[in-house]
Amino acid sequence: MKIALVALLGLFLGALGGAALGVGAGLAWVEMFTTSSFESHSGMLVFFTFMPLGAAIGGVGGALLFAVIAIHDAEIAIERDPMRRRQS
């Protein structure tokens, strides 16, 4: 259950980060290739193409990354048994 919740958190955070990176990449694309701004074509390109693609890729990547981290965390013993004190 913990792994699924952590993966869901990764999906959410990855989608947010991916959407932000998608907007940045879209704005860079518009500037580099001088996309026409007639009737806001460049804005529609950024917000209807790059942002959803970035959100999808970021969401899947974040969910996978967080799930792998949670799976490895479940295998590692977080709490160790206290060491026995030596009697002198």
C-alpha positions in Angstrom: 0.0 0.0 0.0 2.9 2.3 0.8 4.4 1.7 -2.6 1.2 2.6 -4.4 0.7 5.8 -2.4 4.3 6.9 -3.0 3.9 6.1 -6.7 0.7 8.2 -6.8 2.6 11.1 -5.1 5.3 10.7 -7.8 2.7 10.8 -10.5 1.3 14.0 -9.2 4.7 15.7 -8.6 6.0 14.4 -11.9 3.0 15.7 -13.8 3.4 19.2 -12.3 7.1 19.3 -12.9 6.7 17.9 -16.4 4.1 20.4 -17.3 6.3 23.3 -16.2 9.2 21.9 -18.2 6.9 21.4 -21.2 5.8 25.0 -21.1 9.5 26.1 -20.9 10.4 23.8 -23.8 7.4 25.1 -25.8 8.4 28.7 -25.2 11.9 27.9 -26.3 10.6 26.2 -29.4 8.4 29.2 -30.3 11.4 31.5 -29.9 13.9 29.4 -31.8 11.7 28.5 -34.8 9.8 31.8 -34.9 6.4 30.3 -34.8 3.6 32.6 -36.0 1.7 34.4 -33.3 -1.3 35.1 -35.7 -4.5 34.4 -33.7 -2.3 33.0 -30.8 -1.0 29.9 -32.7 2.2 30.0 -30.7 0.3 30.0 -27.4 -2.0 27.1 -28.5 1.1 25.2 -29.6 2.7 25.6 -26.2 -0.3 24.9 -24.0 -2.1 22.3 -26.1 1.0 20.3 -27.3 4.1 20.8 -25.2 2.4 21.2 -21.8 0.3 17.9 -22.0 3.3 16.0 -23.4 5.5 17.2 -20.6 2.9 16.4 -18.0 2.4 12.9 -19.3 6.1 12.1 -19.6 6.8 13.7 -16.2 4.0 11.9 -14.5 5.0 8.4 -15.8 8.6 9.1 -15.0 7.9 10.4 -11.5 5.6 7.5 -10.7 8.2 5.0 -11.8 11.0 6.8 -10.0 9.1 7.1 -6.7 7.9 3.5 -7.0 11.4 2.1 -7.5 12.7 4.2 -4.5 9.8 2.9 -2.4 10.5 -0.7 -3.4 14.2 -0.4 -2.5 13.3 1.3 0.7 11.1 -1.6 1.7 14.0 -4.0 1.2 16.4 -2.0 3.4 16.1 -2.4 7.2 15.4 1.1 8.4 15.4 0.2 12.1 18.3 -1.8 13.4 18.4 -3.8 16.5 20.3 -2.0 19.2 23.9 -3.2 19.7 24.6 -5.2 22.8 26.8 -3.4 25.2 30.1 -5.2 26.0 30.4 -6.2 29.5 33.9 -5.5 30.9 
